[in-house]
Amino acid sequence: LIALRAKLIRDPEKKSAMHSKAGKRAVTELVRLGPTYVKLGQILSCREDLVPKEYINELKRLQDEVPAFSGERAKKIIETELGKPASELFAEFDDKPLAAASL
């Protein structure tokens, strides 16, 4: 809805502000939806031919500012996917995340 309103605004400064607001909202939603959507946002951040520059500026945050999730959550995902406790799969497992990344 914000993006649609931005298309209808004639004043360039207001239009830019509206695009920026929509870009921030998009980043928030992409992070909320998870890693696949973060990756899509990262790809879009490189497509200046498709997306307004204000969106690009916000989407670029997905390149190096993605929040980490807990080590406990990572451990549960690993155990669910591999079907064994982490203690059987690894000699040691540190619950503290070192960094966040999208693959």
Buried (B, 14 or more C-beta within 10 A) or exposed (E): EBBEEBEEBEEEEEBBBBBBBBBBBBBEEBBEEEBEBBBBBBEBBEEEEEBBEBBBBBBBBBEEEBEEEEBEEBBEEBBEEEEEEBEEEEEEBEEEBEEEEBE
